[in-house]
Amino acid sequence: KNVPKKASFLKRDLDARAQSDAYKLMFRLPSSEKLDGSIDCTLMTPYNKKHVAGRLFLSQNYICFESRVKSQVSLVIPLRDVKLAEKSKTTLRANRST
């Protein structure tokens, strides 16, 4: 009975490592960074005030964003540079058909 649980834990651990490695490569981060999580989101680009769909990634020292459209927007923000974070009242809802 314990073998499937151990295999499942091992698979989860290997998947998490693979995701962390891909994260570090994508954003050229130090090898010590470990991905804590990621979520689909939109980013408002200040230069043209448009929303860009993509994925937000969080690790201990960085917040990163990568647009769904390859090379449209890629952003790396060191958390040491963040002075203030505010929740926006604006919500953008995307219609998804599944």
MMTF fields as JSON, N, C-alpha, C and O atoms, coordinates in Angstrom:
{
  "mmtfVersion": "1.0.0",
  "mmtfProducer": "UNKNOWN",
  "numBonds": 391,
  "numAtoms": 392,
  "numGroups": 98,
  "numChains": 1,
  "numModels": 1,
  "chainsPerModel": [1],
  "groupsPerChain": [98],
  "chainIdList": ["A"],
  "bondAtomList": [4, 2, 8, 6, 12, 10, 16, 14, 20, 18, 24, 22, 28, 26, 32, 30, 36, 34, 40, 38, 44, 42, 48, 46, 52, 50, 56, 54, 60, 58, 64, 62, 68, 66, 72, 70, 76, 74, 80, 78, 84, 82, 88, 86, 92, 90, 96, 94, 100, 98, 104, 102, 108, 106, 112, 110, 116, 114, 120, 118, 124, 122, 128, 126, 132, 130, 136, 134, 140, 138, 144, 142, 148, 146, 152, 150, 156, 154, 160, 158, 164, 162, 168, 166, 172, 170, 176, 174, 180, 178, 184, 182, 188, 186, 192, 190, 196, 194, 200, 198, 204, 202, 208, 206, 212, 210, 216, 214, 220, 218, 224, 222, 228, 226, 232, 230, 236, 234, 240, 238, 244, 242, 248, 246, 252, 250, 256, 254, 260, 258, 264, 262, 268, 266, 272, 270, 276, 274, 280, 278, 284, 282, 288, 286, 292, 290, 296, 294, 300, 298, 304, 302, 308, 306, 312, 310, 316, 314, 320, 318, 324, 322, 328, 326, 332, 330, 336, 334, 340, 338, 344, 342, 348, 346, 352, 350, 356, 354, 360, 358, 364, 362, 368, 366, 372, 370, 376, 374, 380, 378, 384, 382, 388, 386],
  "bondOrderList": [1, 1, 1, 1, 1, 1, 1, 1, 1, 1, 1, 1, 1, 1, 1, 1, 1, 1, 1, 1, 1, 1, 1, 1, 1, 1, 1, 1, 1, 1, 1, 1, 1, 1, 1, 1, 1, 1, 1, 1, 1, 1, 1, 1, 1, 1, 1, 1, 1, 1, 1, 1, 1, 1, 1, 1, 1, 1, 1, 1, 1, 1, 1, 1, 1, 1, 1, 1, 1, 1, 1, 1, 1, 1, 1, 1, 1, 1, 1, 1, 1, 1, 1, 1, 1, 1, 1, 1, 1, 1, 1, 1, 1, 1, 1, 1, 1],
  "groupList": [{"groupName": "LYS", "atomNameList": ["N", "CA", "C", "O"], "elementList": ["N", "C", "C", "O"], "formalChargeList": [0, 0, 0, 0], "bondAtomList": [1, 0, 2, 1, 3, 2], "bondOrderList": [1, 1, 2], "singleLetterCode": "K", "chemCompType": "L-PEPTIDE LINKING"}, {"groupName": "ASN", "atomNameList": ["N", "CA", "C", "O"], "elementList": ["N", "C", "C", "O"], "formalChargeList": [0, 0, 0, 0], "bondAtomList": [1, 0, 2, 1, 3, 2], "bondOrderList": [1, 1, 2], "singleLetterCode": "N", "chemCompType": "L-PEPTIDE LINKING"}, {"groupName": "VAL", "atomNameList": ["N", "CA", "C", "O"], "elementList": ["N", "C", "C", "O"], "formalChargeList": [0, 0, 0, 0], "bondAtomList": [1, 0, 2, 1, 3, 2], "bondOrderList": [1, 1, 2], "singleLetterCode": "V", "chemCompType": "L-PEPTIDE LINKING"}, {"groupName": "PRO", "atomNameList": ["N", "CA", "C", "O"], "elementList": ["N", "C", "C", "O"], "formalChargeList": [0, 0, 0, 0], "bondAtomList": [1, 0, 2, 1, 3, 2], "bondOrderList": [1, 1, 2], "singleLetterCode": "P", "chemCompType": "L-PEPTIDE LINKING"}, {"groupName": "ALA", "atomNameList": ["N", "CA", "C", "O"], "elementList": ["N", "C", "C", "O"], "formalChargeList": [0, 0, 0, 0], "bondAtomList": [1, 0, 2, 1, 3, 2], "bondOrderList": [1, 1, 2], "singleLetterCode": "A", "chemCompType": "L-PEPTIDE LINKING"}, {"groupName": "SER", "atomNameList": ["N", "CA", "C", "O"], "elementList": ["N", "C", "C", "O"], "formalChargeList": [0, 0, 0, 0], "bondAtomList": [1, 0, 2, 1, 3, 2], "bondOrderList": [1, 1, 2], "singleLetterCode": "S", "chemCompType": "L-PEPTIDE LINKING"}, {"groupName": "PHE", "atomNameList": ["N", "CA", "C", "O"], "elementList": ["N", "C", "C", "O"], "formalChargeList": [0, 0, 0, 0], "bondAtomList": [1, 0, 2, 1, 3, 2], "bondOrderList": [1, 1, 2], "singleLetterCode": "F", "chemCompType": "L-PEPTIDE LINKING"}, {"groupName": "LEU", "atomNameList": ["N", "CA", "C", "O"], "elementList": ["N", "C", "C", "O"], "formalChargeList": [0, 0, 0, 0], "bondAtomList": [1, 0, 2, 1, 3, 2], "bondOrderList": [1, 1, 2], "singleLetterCode": "L", "chemCompType": "L-PEPTIDE LINKING"}, {"groupName": "ARG", "atomNameList": ["N", "CA", "C", "O"], "elementList": ["N", "C", "C", "O"], "formalChargeList": [0, 0, 0, 0], "bondAtomList": [1, 0, 2, 1, 3, 2], "bondOrderList": [1, 1, 2], "singleLetterCode": "R", "chemCompType": "L-PEPTIDE LINKING"}, {"groupName": "ASP", "atomNameList": ["N", "CA", "C", "O"], "elementList": ["N", "C", "C", "O"], "formalChargeList": [0, 0, 0, 0], "bondAtomList": [1, 0, 2, 1, 3, 2], "bondOrderList": [1, 1, 2], "singleLetterCode": "D", "chemCompType": "L-PEPTIDE LINKING"}, {"groupName": "GLN", "atomNameList": ["N", "CA", "C", "O"], "elementList": ["N", "C", "C", "O"], "formalChargeList": [0, 0, 0, 0], "bondAtomList": [1, 0, 2, 1, 3, 2], "bondOrderList": [1, 1, 2], "singleLetterCode": "Q", "chemCompType": "L-PEPTIDE LINKING"}, {"groupName": "TYR", "atomNameList": ["N", "CA", "C", "O"], "elementList": ["N", "C", "C", "O"], "formalChargeList": [0, 0, 0, 0], "bondAtomList": [1, 0, 2, 1, 3, 2], "bondOrderList": [1, 1, 2], "singleLetterCode": "Y", "chemCompType": "L-PEPTIDE LINKING"}, {"groupName": "MET", "atomNameList": ["N", "CA", "C", "O"], "elementList": ["N", "C", "C", "O"], "formalChargeList": [0, 0, 0, 0], "bondAtomList": [1, 0, 2, 1, 3, 2], "bondOrderList": [1, 1, 2], "singleLetterCode": "M", "chemCompType": "L-PEPTIDE LINKING"}, {"groupName": "GLU", "atomNameList": ["N", "CA", "C", "O"], "elementList": ["N", "C", "C", "O"], "formalChargeList": [0, 0, 0, 0], "bondAtomList": [1, 0, 2, 1, 3, 2], "bondOrderList": [1, 1, 2], "singleLetterCode": "E", "chemCompType": "L-PEPTIDE LINKING"}, {"groupName": "GLY", "atomNameList": ["N", "CA", "C", "O"], "elementList": ["N", "C", "C", "O"], "formalChargeList": [0, 0, 0, 0], "bondAtomList": [1, 0, 2, 1, 3, 2], "bondOrderList": [1, 1, 2], "singleLetterCode": "G", "chemCompType": "PEPTIDE LINKING"}, {"groupName": "ILE", "atomNameList": ["N", "CA", "C", "O"], "elementList": ["N", "C", "C", "O"], "formalChargeList": [0, 0, 0, 0], "bondAtomList": [1, 0, 2, 1, 3, 2], "bondOrderList": [1, 1, 2], "singleLetterCode": "I", "chemCompType": "L-PEPTIDE LINKING"}, {"groupName": "CYS", "atomNameList": ["N", "CA", "C", "O"], "elementList": ["N", "C", "C", "O"], "formalChargeList": [0, 0, 0, 0], "bondAtomList": [1, 0, 2, 1, 3, 2], "bondOrderList": [1, 1, 2], "singleLetterCode": "C", "chemCompType": "L-PEPTIDE LINKING"}, {"groupName": "THR", "atomNameList": ["N", "CA", "C", "O"], "elementList": ["N", "C", "C", "O"], "formalChargeList": [0, 0, 0, 0], "bondAtomList": [1, 0, 2, 1, 3, 2], "bondOrderList": [1, 1, 2], "singleLetterCode": "T", "chemCompType": "L-PEPTIDE LINKING"}, {"groupName": "HIS", "atomNameList": ["N", "CA", "C", "O"], "elementList": ["N", "C", "C", "O"], "formalChargeList": [0, 0, 0, 0], "bondAtomList": [1, 0, 2, 1, 3, 2], "bondOrderList": [1, 1, 2], "singleLetterCode": "H", "chemCompType": "L-PEPTIDE LINKING"}],
  "groupTypeList": [0, 1, 2, 3, 0, 0, 4, 5, 6, 7, 0, 8, 9, 7, 9, 4, 8, 4, 10, 5, 9, 4, 11, 0, 7, 12, 6, 8, 7, 3, 5, 5, 13, 0, 7, 9, 14, 5, 15, 9, 16, 17, 7, 12, 17, 3, 11, 1, 0, 0, 18, 2, 4, 14, 8, 7, 6, 7, 5, 10, 1, 11, 15, 16, 6, 13, 5, 8, 2, 0, 5, 10, 2, 5, 7, 2, 15, 3, 7, 8, 9, 2, 0, 7, 4, 13, 0, 5, 0, 17, 17, 7, 8, 4, 1, 8, 5, 17],
  "groupIdList": [1, 2, 3, 4, 5, 6, 7, 8, 9, 10, 11, 12, 13, 14, 15, 16, 17, 18, 19, 20, 21, 22, 23, 24, 25, 26, 27, 28, 29, 30, 31, 32, 33, 34, 35, 36, 37, 38, 39, 40, 41, 42, 43, 44, 45, 46, 47, 48, 49, 50, 51, 52, 53, 54, 55, 56, 57, 58, 59, 60, 61, 62, 63, 64, 65, 66, 67, 68, 69, 70, 71, 72, 73, 74, 75, 76, 77, 78, 79, 80, 81, 82, 83, 84, 85, 86, 87, 88, 89, 90, 91, 92, 93, 94, 95, 96, 97, 98],
  "secStructList": [7, 2, 2, 2, 2, 2, 2, 2, 2, 2, 2, 2, 2, 2, 2, 2, 2, 2, 2, 2, 2, 2, 2, 2, 2, 2, 2, 6, 7, 7, 6, 6, 7, 7, 3, 3, 3, 3, 3, 3, 3, 3, 3, 3, 3, 6, 6, 6, 6, 3, 3, 3, 3, 3, 3, 3, 3, 3, 3, 1, 1, 3, 3, 3, 3, 3, 3, 1, 1, 6, 6, 6, 7, 3, 3, 3, 3, 3, 4, 4, 4, 7, 7, 7, 7, 7, 7, 7, 1, 7, 7, 7, 7, 7, 7, 7, 7, 7],
  "xCoordList": [0.82, 0.0, 0.856, 0.49, 1.974, 2.806, 3.565, 3.938, 3.802, 4.584, 3.942, 4.65, 2.629, 2.044, 2.162, 2.375, 2.028, 2.137, 3.547, 3.717, 4.568, 5.947, 6.229, 6.888, 5.734, 5.931, 5.248, 5.79, 4.066, 3.342, 4.118, 4.211, 4.673, 5.467, 6.707, 7.061, 7.362, 8.562, 8.229, 8.968, 7.122, 6.714, 6.427, 6.836, 5.729, 5.437, 6.721, 6.845, 7.67, 8.946, 9.725, 10.284, 9.763, 10.465, 9.782, 10.453, 8.444, 7.702, 7.997, 8.197, 8.023, 8.304, 9.717, 9.934, 10.661, 12.042, 12.129, 12.813, 11.437, 11.452, 10.835, 11.341, 9.743, 9.107, 10.027, 10.116, 10.708, 11.655, 12.805, 13.224, 13.312, 14.405, 13.962, 14.699, 12.763, 12.242, 12.056, 12.353, 11.568, 11.379, 12.705, 12.791, 13.736, 15.053, 15.63, 16.235, 15.446, 15.945, 15.176, 15.775, 13.846, 13.004, 13.358, 13.403, 13.609, 13.849, 15.319, 15.652, 16.191, 17.631, 17.9, 18.595, 17.336, 17.462, 18.588, 19.028, 19.056, 20.112, 19.672, 18.486, 20.625, 20.315, 19.711, 19.097, 19.878, 19.338, 17.836, 17.211, 17.242, 15.807, 14.962, 15.298, 13.863, 12.909, 11.529, 11.106, 10.843, 9.502, 8.546, 8.44, 7.845, 6.85, 5.469, 4.661, 5.192, 3.893, 3.727, 4.529, 2.663, 2.352, 0.847, 0.134, 0.376, -1.058, -1.28, -0.511, -2.332, -2.71, -3.201, -3.897, -2.843, -3.265, -3.147, -2.742, -3.5, -3.259, -2.405, -2.476, -1.605, -0.724, -1.092, -1.186, -1.302, -1.558, -0.221, 0.539, 0.058, 1.316, 1.159, 0.281, 1.989, 1.828, 2.098, 1.574, 2.902, 3.246, 2.091, 2.048, 1.149, -0.006, -1.341, -2.39, -1.29, -2.481, -3.384, -4.608, -2.765, -3.501, -3.208, -2.164, -4.155, -3.976, -3.341, -3.752, -2.339, -1.645, -1.863, -1.534, -2.419, -2.649, -1.336, -0.503, -1.17, 0.053, 0.019, -1.048, 1.188, 1.317, 2.276, 3.333, 1.884, 2.689, 3.381, 2.743, 4.672, 5.478, 6.048, 6.44, 6.093, 6.594, 7.623, 7.409, 8.741, 9.752, 10.151, 9.583, 11.099, 11.454, 11.954, 11.718, 12.632, 13.255, 12.741, 13.149, 11.852, 11.407, 9.925, 9.348, 9.324, 8.015, 8.295, 8.938, 7.817, 8.066, 6.751, 5.81, 6.706, 5.529, 5.995, 6.975, 5.284, 5.543, 4.211, 3.261, 4.145, 2.908, 2.65, 3.575, 1.373, 1.02, 1.58, 2.015, 1.565, 2.148, 3.66, 4.167, 4.357, 5.812, 6.502, 6.255, 7.356, 8.189, 7.406, 7.982, 6.11, 5.353, 5.763, 6.141, 5.686, 6.099, 6.752, 6.208, 7.918, 8.593, 9.129, 9.807, 8.823, 9.133, 9.713, 9.188, 10.792, 11.401, 11.515, 12.155, 10.893, 10.94, 11.57, 10.982, 12.753, 13.327, 12.45, 12.118, 12.083, 11.212, 11.864, 11.159, 13.18, 13.853, 13.543, 13.691, 13.113, 12.767, 11.307, 10.923, 10.492, 9.063, 8.887, 9.275, 8.304, 8.063, 6.61, 6.328, 5.688, 4.265, 3.52, 3.824, 2.554, 1.666, 0.239, -0.102, -0.591, -1.982, -2.9, -2.563, -4.048, -5.061, -5.824, -6.257, -5.981, -6.705, -8.199, -8.6, -9.015, -10.464, -10.944, -12.07, -10.104, -10.46, -10.253, -9.204, -11.251, -11.16, -11.429, -12.396, -10.578, -10.765, -11.163, -10.425, -12.308, -12.768, -12.624, -13.033, -12.046, -11.888, -12.949, -13.178, -13.581, -14.544, -13.787, -13.003, -14.026, -13.366, -14.425, -15.382, -14.249, -15.158, -14.41, -13.313, -15.015, -14.359, -15.208, -14.818],
  "yCoordList": [-1.209, 0.0, 1.263, 2.25, 1.252, 2.45, 2.78, 3.935, 1.806, 2.05, 3.106, 4.011, 3.046, 4.103, 5.489, 6.467, 5.593, 6.896, 7.448, 8.634, 6.599, 7.05, 7.447, 8.455, 6.659, 6.978, 8.295, 9.103, 8.511, 9.756, 10.941, 11.987, 10.787, 11.851, 12.128, 13.285, 11.08, 11.232, 11.95, 12.836, 11.57, 12.221, 13.701, 14.548, 14.01, 15.408, 16.202, 17.332, 15.607, 16.267, 16.496, 17.573, 15.502, 15.641, 16.666, 17.441, 16.673, 17.671, 19.083, 19.999, 19.256, 20.577, 21.029, 22.201, 20.123, 20.467, 20.854, 21.813, 20.107, 20.407, 21.777, 22.535, 22.097, 23.407, 24.519, 25.57, 24.308, 25.304, 25.513, 26.646, 24.429, 24.542, 25.31, 26.159, 25.018, 25.729, 27.213, 28.067, 27.52, 28.903, 29.654, 30.774, 29.043, 29.688, 29.924, 30.966, 28.969, 29.131, 30.212, 31.041, 30.203, 31.153, 32.596, 33.455, 32.859, 34.231, 34.509, 35.589, 33.529, 33.678, 34.075, 35.051, 33.299, 33.563, 32.728, 31.752, 33.107, 32.33, 30.884, 30.61, 29.983, 28.56, 28.253, 27.202, 29.154, 28.937, 29.211, 28.829, 29.865, 30.184, 28.927, 28.026, 28.874, 27.771, 28.363, 29.261, 27.866, 28.337, 27.975, 26.811, 28.991, 28.749, 28.51, 27.784, 29.118, 28.927, 29.822, 30.722, 29.556, 30.378, 30.385, 29.486, 31.428, 31.579, 32.361, 33.265, 32.01, 32.779, 34.147, 34.266, 35.175, 36.527, 37.43, 36.989, 38.687, 39.698, 40.794, 41.068, 41.407, 42.49, 43.714, 43.638, 44.85, 46.076, 46.718, 47.075, 46.861, 47.472, 48.982, 49.506, 49.699, 51.147, 51.934, 53.036, 51.388, 52.137, 52.242, 53.187, 51.294, 51.404, 51.153, 51.105, 50.994, 50.807, 49.678, 49.806, 48.58, 47.395, 46.243, 46.197, 45.312, 44.12, 43.027, 42.791, 42.371, 41.287, 40.012, 39.961, 38.985, 37.709, 36.951, 36.961, 36.299, 35.53, 34.782, 34.442, 34.533, 33.776, 34.507, 34.98, 34.59, 35.214, 34.107, 33.134, 34.257, 33.282, 33.946, 35.113, 33.202, 33.744, 32.796, 31.587, 33.382, 32.636, 33.499, 34.572, 33.054, 33.77, 35.186, 36.087, 35.393, 36.684, 37.427, 38.563, 36.807, 37.422, 37.196, 36.181, 38.177, 38.025, 38.162, 39.12, 37.21, 37.24, 37.072, 36.45, 37.64, 37.528, 37.169, 37.719, 36.242, 35.872, 35.866, 35.208, 36.604, 36.675, 35.353, 34.586, 35.098, 33.899, 33.972, 32.965, 35.173, 35.372, 35.456, 36.356, 34.521, 34.43, 35.751, 36.355, 36.179, 37.387, 38.699, 39.747, 38.673, 39.931, 40.717, 41.885, 40.071, 40.709, 39.657, 38.571, 39.994, 39.173, 40.14, 41.112, 39.869, 40.823, 40.093, 39.061, 40.628, 40.091, 41.237, 42.25, 41.078, 42.112, 41.511, 40.624, 41.982, 41.532, 42.044, 43.228, 41.172, 41.579, 42.629, 43.386, 42.693, 43.726, 45.125, 46.103, 45.236, 46.529, 46.923, 48.055, 46.004, 46.279, 47.066, 46.61, 48.243, 49.102, 49.021, 49.147, 48.807, 48.816, 47.91, 47.879, 47.177, 46.362, 46.705, 46.699, 47.004, 47.359, 46.478, 46.081, 46.18, 45.441, 46.417, 47.475, 46.061, 46.911, 46.622, 45.479, 47.646, 47.46, 47.002, 46.524, 47.146, 46.746, 45.254, 44.718, 44.596, 43.17, 42.927, 43.443, 42.148, 41.774, 40.313, 39.456, 40.032, 38.647, 38.15, 38.816, 36.991, 36.392, 35.319, 34.501, 35.327, 34.281, 33.086, 33.207, 31.941, 30.721, 29.718, 29.473, 29.155, 28.088, 26.774, 26.623, 25.829, 24.526, 23.431, 22.264],
  "zCoordList": [0.0, 0.0, 0.0, -0.638, 0.693, 0.8, -0.474, -0.679, -1.329, -2.541, -3.434, -3.875, -3.729, -4.565, -3.936, -4.652, -2.62, -1.964, -2.114, -2.395, -1.929, -2.077, -3.518, -3.772, -4.454, -5.867, -6.206, -6.959, -5.656, -5.895, -5.323, -5.966, -4.127, -3.517, -4.356, -4.581, -4.814, -5.639, -6.945, -7.373, -7.575, -8.824, -8.591, -9.385, -7.511, -7.176, -6.967, -7.439, -6.26, -5.998, -7.294, -7.501, -8.153, -9.434, -10.335, -11.016, -10.34, -11.127, -10.624, -11.421, -9.304, -8.721, -9.078, -9.386, -9.04, -9.413, -10.885, -11.242, -11.732, -13.166, -13.433, -14.261, -12.738, -12.905, -12.409, -13.044, -11.293, -10.78, -11.756, -11.994, -12.317, -13.283, -14.524, -15.026, -15.021, -16.195, -15.881, -16.716, -14.688, -14.232, -14.222, -14.727, -13.651, -13.582, -14.974, -15.228, -15.866, -17.236, -17.99, -18.676, -17.862, -18.587, -18.246, -19.126, -16.959, -16.517, -16.168, -15.682, -16.418, -16.147, -14.696, -14.417, -13.794, -12.359, -11.76, -12.367, -10.567, -9.903, -9.654, -9.472, -9.649, -9.473, -8.106, -7.924, -7.15, -5.802, -5.704, -4.714, -6.712, -6.667, -6.813, -7.582, -6.069, -6.172, -6.389, -5.661, -7.376, -7.696, -6.567, -6.181, -6.034, -4.985, -5.578, -4.999, -6.73, -7.355, -8.56, -8.806, -9.312, -10.478, -10.686, -10.239, -11.378, -11.608, -12.9, -13.225, -13.63, -14.814, -14.373, -13.365, -15.124, -14.776, -15.995, -17.071, -15.817, -16.845, -16.232, -15.034, -17.073, -16.661, -17.478, -18.703, -16.808, -17.551, -17.869, -16.969, -19.147, -19.567, -19.566, -20.253, -18.81, -18.662, -19.942, -20.107, -20.843, -22.05, -23.036, -23.824, -23.014, -23.91, -23.205, -23.847, -21.877, -21.04, -21.544, -21.559, -21.952, -22.398, -21.452, -20.801, -21.391, -20.576, -21.43, -22.566, -20.868, -21.545, -20.735, -19.55, -21.374, -20.699, -20.573, -21.479, -19.437, -19.226, -17.915, -17.403, -17.381, -16.137, -15.208, -15.626, -13.936, -12.893, -12.101, -11.698, -11.882, -11.158, -9.913, -9.948, -8.817, -7.558, -6.949, -6.855, -6.542, -5.787, -4.596, -4.393, -3.823, -2.598, -2.875, -2.07, -3.985, -4.247, -5.48, -5.724, -6.262, -7.515, -7.786, -7.397, -8.468, -9.102, -10.591, -11.02, -11.376, -12.817, -13.568, -13.075, -14.77, -15.629, -17.031, -17.533, -17.653, -19.043, -19.781, -19.356, -20.888, -21.662, -22.373, -22.642, -22.675, -23.43, -24.84, -25.399, -25.412, -26.737, -26.55, -25.88, -27.141, -26.95, -27.279, -28.323, -26.383, -26.524, -26.526, -26.821, -26.206, -26.14, -24.902, -24.999, -23.731, -22.475, -21.588, -21.384, -21.067, -20.071, -19.024, -19.355, -17.764, -16.71, -15.502, -15.085, -14.946, -13.728, -12.731, -13.014, -11.563, -10.524, -9.269, -8.65, -8.887, -7.611, -6.459, -6.414, -5.546, -4.436, -3.548, -2.881, -3.523, -2.72, -3.247, -2.515, -4.514, -5.114, -4.891, -5.183, -4.379, -4.178, -2.886, -1.811, -3.002, -1.837, -1.366, -0.174, -2.319, -1.994, -2.955, -4.148, -2.447, -3.279, -2.886, -1.704, -3.87, -3.618, -4.442, -5.557, -3.891, -4.624, -5.506, -5.049, -6.749, -7.69, -7.605, -7.386, -7.776, -7.785, -9.156, -9.295, -10.152, -11.507, -11.669, -11.311, -12.205, -12.462, -13.932, -14.493, -14.543, -15.933, -15.954, -15.469, -16.506, -16.58, -18.012, -18.963, -18.14, -19.461, -19.642, -18.75, -20.776, -21.093, -21.637, -22.578, -21.04, -21.502, -21.909, -21.175, -23.057, -23.478, -23.374, -23.911, -22.677, -22.515, -23.074, -23.027]
}
